[in-house]
Amino acid sequence: MDSNLFQNPAFANMSQEKMQFLLSFAGKSKPTNSKDIMPFLLANMKQAKAQNLDFTKPEVQLICEMLSKDLPEAERARVQKLMALFAMR
């Protein structure tokens, strides 16, 4: 995950606990296709919930953008469609 992630304004007022979780998340091996991104993200969000950490929709969106930035264009488009559905909730 890009180290510039933490300079994004969406993370400006983030708690230390969330930052630690994201640093751990950033160190994990990331999926290489859109099919695996959502299960990977959901598993990590479940882990966050177990630690009583809740991420805002903008935070989750930014994390998904960072996860998909190195995917081929077609895969990135699929992730963007999934995120659009997520945003409707």
C-alpha positions in Angstrom: 0.0 0.0 0.0 1.3 3.5 -0.9 2.9 5.3 2.0 1.1 8.5 0.8 -2.1 6.9 2.0 -1.7 8.3 5.5 -1.2 11.9 4.1 -4.7 11.8 2.7 -7.1 14.3 4.4 -9.5 11.4 5.0 -7.1 10.1 7.6 -6.2 13.4 9.2 -8.1 12.8 12.4 -7.9 9.1 12.6 -7.4 7.4 16.0 -4.1 5.8 16.8 -5.8 2.4 16.9 -7.1 2.7 13.4 -3.7 3.9 12.2 -2.1 0.8 13.7 -4.6 -1.4 12.1 -4.0 0.2 8.7 -0.2 -0.1 9.1 -0.7 -3.8 9.7 -3.1 -4.0 6.8 -0.6 -2.2 4.6 2.0 -4.9 5.3 -0.2 -7.8 4.2 0.0 -9.4 0.7 -2.7 -7.9 -1.4 -4.9 -9.6 -4.0 -3.9 -9.3 -7.6 -7.4 -9.4 -9.1 -10.8 -7.8 -8.5 -12.4 -11.1 -7.6 -10.3 -11.5 -4.5 -10.3 -7.9 -3.4 -13.7 -7.8 -1.8 -13.3 -11.0 0.2 -9.9 -9.8 1.3 -11.3 -6.4 2.3 -14.3 -7.9 4.1 -12.1 -10.3 6.1 -10.0 -7.4 7.2 -13.0 -5.3 8.1 -14.3 -8.2 10.1 -11.0 -8.3 12.0 -11.3 -4.5 12.5 -14.8 -4.9 13.9 -13.5 -7.6 16.3 -11.1 -4.9 17.6 -14.0 -2.4 17.9 -12.7 -0.3 15.0 -15.2 1.2 12.5 -14.1 2.8 9.3 -16.1 5.5 7.6 -17.3 5.0 4.0 -14.8 7.5 2.7 -12.0 5.6 4.6 -13.1 2.3 3.1 -13.4 3.8 -0.3 -9.9 5.2 -0.2 -8.6 1.8 1.0 -10.3 0.1 -1.9 -8.8 2.7 -4.3 -5.4 2.0 -3.0 -5.9 -1.8 -3.2 -7.0 -1.6 -6.9 -4.6 1.0 -8.1 -2.2 -1.5 -9.6 -4.8 -3.7 -11.2 -5.4 -3.8 -15.0 -8.0 -1.3 -16.1 -10.8 -3.8 -16.6 -10.2 -5.2 -13.0 -10.1 -1.7 -11.6 -13.4 -0.9 -13.3 -15.0 -3.9 -11.6 -13.8 -2.7 -8.2 -15.2 0.8 -8.9 -18.6 -0.8 -9.8 -18.5 -2.7 -6.5 -17.6 0.4 -4.6 -20.5 2.3 -6.2 -22.9 -0.4 -5.0 -21.3 -0.2 -1.5 -21.7 3.6 -1.5 -25.5 3.2 -2.1 -25.9 1.5 1.3 
